[in-house]
Amino acid sequence: MMARKREGLSERHKRIMEFLTQFQDENGYPPTIREIGDSIGVKSTSLVDYYLDQLREVGFIDRDKRISRSIRVLKRFDRTGIGANAALRPVNAVLNDLISIPLVGRIFASQPVPLPEVDGSYYDSESTVEIARSLLPSRERADQLFALEVQGDSMIDAMINEGDIVIMKRAQDASNGEMVAVWLDDKKETTLKYFYRENGKIRLQPANPTMKPIYVDNPAHLQIQGKVIMVVRQLWQA
């Protein structure tokens, strides 16, 4: 799936702004993160949180992440374009280089567990994470990137918590110390860990002092699916 360059507000940003305005007008108070996600068909609260941060950055909303229902609409979005063009011009400077990275599933940052069946209602062809191109390493090709939602707490000392989203670069090999998503073919399990080659074996090291490393005696049973290049952190949930 090729990442596409965005011009101005993306369709998902527009739908969020429309929902925020309508909800506030009808109820007299702002919606929660989950209510916003439900309105645009996104179940990942961390992804909704990320979109709200982008809207705050360009001046459409303000919010206090420590308080539920704290979103304030600063600029009412006008989909018809009447009166909206002037507001969108400064927004383009920030949002016109957004690229869409496909959100393709979950990765377990815990002891490896069987890969769940694909849930079509959760991840579809429109499930994406929109990232400013300037935040990514310049050498990375957008069409080689994908995103996974983290489940589990084995990487907490690497500042990766449950609900965070990791941006991955497709890869089939890794160097010692790199964080990778791996598939354990003999066990039909998947996990996110630091990667090390040691004496003909593979050590998958968690970043959690309460958890032990996983040793793979036969490297042929391990398939590297990608390397972590960026983390979208979930700082707050409503």
N, C-alpha and C positions, 0 to 999 in steps of 0.2 A: 504494500500500500504506500503510494507516494504521498509525502507531506505536501500540503498546499499552502502557498503564501496567502495571508489574509490581508484584506484592505479594510481598515477601520474596525468597527465592532464585528465580531463573528456572529453568526446566527444564534449561537448559544448565549453569548453575552446579551444580545438583543432580547431573547426570550426571558432571561433573568430580570433585565430592567423592566420589561413589561409586567412580569409577575410581581415584582417588588412594588411598582406603582399601583397596580390594581389591588393587591392585597392590602396595602396601606390605606387606600381610599375606602375599601369596603369594611375594614376591621378597626382602623384607627391605631394600629400598632404593626410593627414589622413581622415578617415570618421568621421561622427558624431555619437553620441550615437544611434539615431534613425536608421541610415543607418546600423549600426552593428546589431541592433535588427532585422531589416527587413531581414538581410542576414541569421540569424539563426532561424527565426520564433518566436521571442520573442517580444511581443508588450509592455511589461513593461520596461520603461527606467530605473527604479530603479533597476530592476533585472540585466539588462545589466551593469549598473554602478557597481553593486556589483561584477560581474564576472571580470570586468576590474580591480577593486581594488585587487582581488585575483591574477591576472596576474602580476600586479605591485609589489605586495608583494614578489613574487617569482622571480622577476627580468626579466620577459619576455618583459615588456613594462615600459614606464615612461609616466606621464601625468600631466597636470596642470588643475585641475577641474574648475578653474576660466576662462579658455580660451577654446572656441570651437575649435575643430579639433586640439587638442594639443597632441594627442597620438603619442609616438615614439616607434617603435619596436626595442628592444634591442637584442633580440634573435630570429632569424628566425626559425619558427617551421618546422621540416622536418617529414612529416607523414610516409615516407618510413623507418625511423629509421636510415638512414645513417647519421652519425655525430650527431644524436639527443640524443643517449643514455647518453652520458656524461653530456649533459645539463639537462637531466631529472632527474639524480640522486639527486642533491640537491633539486630539486622541490618536489620530493617524500616526503621529510621530512615535508613539509607543507601541501601538497595536498593528501597524501595517507590516511588520516583519514576523508576525506570529506564524508558526508552523504547527500543523496538526500531527501528533504522534499517536498511533493507534494504541488504545488500552486493550490488551488482548486477554487478560486473565489475572489470576492471583498467583503469587509465589509464596511459599511457606518459609518464613524465617524462624524455624523451630526444628525439632527433629523431623526428618523427612517423612512425609505422609503420601499416600496414594494420590495421584493427580485426579481431581474431581472431574465429573462429566461437565462438558461445556454448558453453561447456562445461557441460552440465547436471550433470555429476558434481561440478563445483566450486562452482557457484552455483545454489542451488535456492531454493524459496519460504521455506525456514527459515534461509537464510543472512542473519544479521543482526549488527549491532554494537549492543551495549546501552550507552547513554550516560545518565548522570544528567542529568535535565532542567535541574538547577541549573548545569551546566557550559556550557550552550548559551545564546546570546543570547536574552533574554526575548521579543524581537519575532519570533523565527523560529517558524514553524508546523511541527510535527513531521511532518505529512504531506507537506511540501514538501522533505524531506531524503532524501538517499541517500548511500551510502558506496561508495568505490572503492579498490582496492588499488593502490599505486603500483609501477610497474615502470620502472627507469631511474634516472639520477643527475643529470639536468639541473637539479634544484631543490635541490641539496645545500646551497647557501648560504642557503636559506630553511629549513634544518633539516628537509628532507623527503628521506628516503632510500628506497631500494628496500625493499619490504615494508611500509612505513608505510601507514596507511589514512587517506584524507582524507574528511572529512564535507562533503558538498556541499549547497548550496541550489539548487534548480532556478531557472534564470534564462535569459533570452534576450538580455540586454544586460548590459554591464559598463562601469565607469568606468576611466579610466587608472590603472594600478598594481594593479588587482585580479587575484588569481590565479584562473584559470578553466580549466575543461575545455572544449576546443573540438573540433569536427568540421570537417575541411577537405573540403568536398563534392566539389571537383574532383579531389582526390587519393584520396578515400575513406580518409582517415587521421585519427587522433585524437592529441591531445597535451595536456599540462598545462603552462601557462606563465603569466607575467605578461602582461597585456593593455594595449596602448597604441594609440590612434588618432593617426596622424601624416600630415598632408597628403593626406588621402583614402585612405590605406592603413592596414593593421593591422600592428603589430609585436608578435610573440610573443617575449617576452624570457625566456631561461633564467636561472636563478640558479646558474650554473656558469661561471667565467671561461674555461674551456677550450672553451666552446661558443658559437656565433654565434646571433644572433637569427634568427627566421624572419619574412620579410616576405610579407604577403598583399596583392597589388596590387588585387584585386577583393574588397571586403568581402562581396559577395553569396555568395562561395564559402566563407565561414566561418560556422559556427553555434555559438553559445555554448550549452553544455549545462548549466552550473552554475558556481557560485562556491564557493571553499573557505572554510568558516567555522571548521573545527577540524581538527587533525591528531592521530591516534592513533599515537604513535611506537613503533617496534619498537626496544627498547633492548638486547635480548639474545636469542639463539637457542641452543637446545641442539642 
